[in-house]
Amino acid sequence: MNLFESSSRKGLGFCPLEYLSVMIKQLSRRLDGCTFSSQPNISAAVMLQPAKVIRGSVTSSDSFDFHNKSQLEKQKVIDEVSHFLEVHKSKSVMVFTDGSVYEAAVGCGACAAVLLPLAGDEDKYSGSKAVGKNVAALTCELEGILFGLELAVRYFQSSKYRKHTENLYILCDCVSAIAVIVNRLCTATRFDRLSRLAHFEDLLSDMNVRIVLAWILCHQ
């Protein structure tokens, strides 16, 4: 610490110790309010059980390069999305999910989900919640999908109009988040998030609900 106190800066020139001192202060401000925790234990059964979320398709073309498509190709995607919504509205449960970070790739993040119910059900199922500080956009998208699954569980537990077997469509505009969920990429997210995913999967499976996770054009 004495070396830090005796180090100096001249003009724009930093000595190594002064640089470290400045960066430590910035890191301290950046971490203010953050809570560090260890990864929770998760059973091997959860990690190894087959995924019960199926990857589906709303559009015939790939979603990765939508912004680079021609105007005609973009219009085709929009028409296909509109057709999908028209076909499944009131006949299947659809949940739109989203997550974002405020004005940065990493920062204060939140997620939201909106559930469109079956015909006859008038209750609205929607909500949003904060994800945290210094979180990545992918984390917020994943939390949005999990929040959508949670809404779906609550809906199917109370719905009087459901059939014996139902399809649940979770619609998300983040290809990376879909890959993490469907392929159970434990290196891309926390173990407790995968544990919550398995819990919602089991609840919906026990109610004979088939989960389909698909990409959809953002903000449609």
C-alpha positions in Angstrom: 0.0 0.0 0.0 2.9 2.3 0.7 4.0 1.9 -2.9 0.5 2.9 -4.1 0.6 6.1 -2.0 4.1 7.0 -3.2 3.4 6.3 -6.9 2.7 9.4 -9.1 1.4 10.4 -12.5 2.9 13.0 -14.8 0.6 14.4 -17.5 -0.9 11.5 -19.3 1.9 9.1 -18.4 1.0 6.4 -15.9 3.5 4.3 -13.9 2.3 0.7 -13.5 1.3 1.1 -9.9 -0.6 4.3 -10.6 -2.4 2.5 -13.4 -3.4 -0.4 -11.1 -4.6 2.1 -8.5 -6.9 3.8 -10.9 -8.2 0.6 -12.3 -8.9 -0.8 -8.8 -11.0 2.3 -8.0 -13.0 1.9 -11.3 -13.5 -1.8 -10.6 -14.7 -1.0 -7.0 -17.3 1.5 -8.4 -18.3 -1.1 -11.1 -18.9 -3.8 -8.5 -20.8 -1.5 -6.0 -24.0 -3.3 -5.0 -23.1 -6.6 -6.7 -23.3 -9.8 -4.7 -21.0 -12.7 -5.5 -22.2 -16.3 -5.0 -20.9 -19.7 -5.7 -22.6 -22.0 -8.2 -25.2 -24.1 -6.5 -25.0 -27.9 -6.5 -27.0 -29.5 -9.2 -27.7 -33.2 -9.5 -26.3 -35.3 -12.4 -29.8 -36.4 -13.2 -30.8 -32.9 -14.0 -27.8 -32.3 -16.3 -28.2 -35.6 -18.1 -31.9 -35.9 -18.5 -33.1 -35.4 -22.1 -34.3 -32.0 -23.0 -38.1 -31.7 -23.1 -38.0 -28.4 -25.1 -38.2 -29.0 -28.8 -36.8 -26.4 -31.2 -39.4 -25.4 -33.7 -39.6 -23.1 -36.8 -42.0 -20.3 -37.5 -40.4 -19.3 -40.7 -39.0 -21.3 -43.6 -35.7 -19.3 -43.9 -32.9 -19.1 -41.3 -33.1 -16.4 -38.7 -29.4 -15.6 -38.3 -29.0 -13.1 -41.1 -32.5 -11.5 -41.2 -31.1 -7.9 -41.3 -29.0 -8.8 -44.3 -31.9 -10.2 -46.4 -33.4 -8.3 -49.3 -36.6 -6.4 -48.7 -38.6 -9.1 -50.5 -37.1 -11.8 -48.3 -37.8 -9.8 -45.2 -41.4 -9.4 -46.2 -41.7 -13.1 -46.7 -40.5 -13.7 -43.1 -43.0 -11.1 -41.8 -45.8 -12.8 -43.8 -44.8 -16.2 -42.4 -44.8 -14.9 -38.8 -48.2 -13.3 -39.3 -49.6 -16.6 -40.8 -48.2 -18.6 -37.9 -49.9 -16.3 -35.3 -53.2 -16.4 -37.2 -53.2 -20.2 -37.4 -52.3 -20.8 -33.7 -54.1 -17.9 -32.0 -56.6 -19.2 -29.5 -55.9 -22.8 -30.5 -52.5 -23.1 -28.9 -50.9 -21.2 -26.0 -48.2 -18.8 -27.2 -45.8 -17.0 -25.0 -43.7 -14.1 -26.3 -40.5 -13.5 -24.3 -37.9 -10.8 -24.4 -34.9 -9.6 -22.4 -32.6 -6.6 -22.7 -29.9 -4.5 -21.1 -30.2 -0.8 -20.7 -28.1 1.0 -23.4 -25.2 -1.5 -23.4 -24.2 -5.0 -24.0 -23.7 -5.4 -20.2 -25.5 -3.5 -17.6 -28.9 -3.2 -15.8 -31.1 -5.9 -17.3 -34.7 -6.9 -17.3 -37.0 -9.5 -19.0 -40.7 -9.8 -19.8 -43.2 -12.3 -21.1 -46.7 -12.2 -22.5 -49.0 -15.2 -22.8 -51.8 -15.5 -25.3 -54.4 -18.0 -23.9 -56.7 -20.5 -25.4 -60.1 -19.6 -26.7 -62.5 -19.0 -23.8 -59.8 -17.9 -21.3 -59.9 -14.2 -20.8 -57.3 -13.9 -18.0 -54.2 -12.0 -18.9 -50.8 -13.5 -18.1 -47.9 -11.2 -18.5 -45.2 -9.5 -16.5 -41.7 -8.3 -16.3 -38.9 -8.4 -13.7 -35.5 -7.1 -13.1 -32.6 -9.5 -13.8 -29.8 -7.6 -12.2 -26.9 -5.3 -12.5 -23.9 -6.0 -14.7 -25.7 -8.7 -16.6 -25.3 -9.7 -20.3 -28.1 -9.4 -22.8 -28.1 -13.2 -23.2 -28.7 -13.7 -19.5 -31.8 -11.5 -19.8 -33.1 -13.4 -22.8 -32.6 -16.7 -20.9 -34.5 -15.3 -17.9 -37.2 -14.2 -20.2 -37.7 -17.7 -21.5 -37.8 -19.1 -18.0 -40.2 -16.5 -17.0 -42.4 -17.4 -19.9 -42.3 -21.1 -18.9 -43.3 -20.0 -15.4 -46.3 -18.1 -16.7 -47.3 -21.1 -18.8 -47.2 -23.4 -15.7 -49.5 -21.1 -13.8 -51.8 -20.8 -16.8 -52.2 -24.5 -17.4 -52.7 -25.2 -13.7 -55.8 -23.0 -13.7 -57.2 -23.2 -17.3 -60.6 -24.8 -17.7 -60.5 -24.8 -21.5 -57.4 -26.9 -22.2 -57.4 -30.2 -24.1 -55.8 -33.3 -22.7 -52.7 -32.7 -24.7 -51.5 -29.2 -25.6 -48.7 -27.5 -27.5 -47.0 -24.5 -25.9 -45.1 -22.2 -28.2 -42.4 -20.1 -26.6 -41.4 -17.4 -29.1 -38.1 -15.6 -28.6 -36.0 -13.3 -30.9 -32.6 -14.5 -29.6 -31.1 -17.4 -31.5 -28.3 -17.8 -28.9 -30.7 -18.1 -26.0 -32.7 -20.8 -27.9 -29.5 -22.8 -28.5 -28.6 -22.6 -24.8 -32.0 -23.9 -23.7 -32.5 -26.6 -26.3 -28.9 -27.9 -26.1 -28.5 -27.4 -22.4 -25.2 -25.5 -22.8 -24.0 -25.4 -19.2 -20.9 -23.4 -20.2 -23.1 -20.5 -21.4 -25.3 -20.1 -18.3 -25.5 -20.9 -14.6 -26.4 -24.3 -13.3 -29.3 -23.0 -11.2 -30.8 -21.7 -14.4 -30.7 -25.1 -16.0 -32.2 -26.6 -12.8 -35.1 -24.2 -13.0 -35.5 -25.1 -16.7 -35.7 -28.8 -15.8 -38.3 -28.0 -13.1 -40.6 -26.2 -15.5 -40.1 -28.9 -18.1 -41.2 -31.6 -15.7 -44.2 -29.7 -14.5 -45.5 -29.0 -18.0 -44.7 -32.6 -19.2 -46.7 -34.0 -16.3 -49.6 -31.9 -17.6 -49.2 -33.3 -21.1 -47.9 -30.0 -22.5 -45.4 -30.2 -25.4 -43.0 -27.3 -25.3 -41.8 -25.8 -28.6 -39.2 -23.0 -28.6 -38.9 -21.0 -31.8 -37.3 -17.9 -33.1 -39.6 -15.1 -34.1 -38.9 -11.7 -35.6 -38.3 -9.2 -32.8 -41.1 -6.9 -31.7 -43.8 -8.4 -33.9 
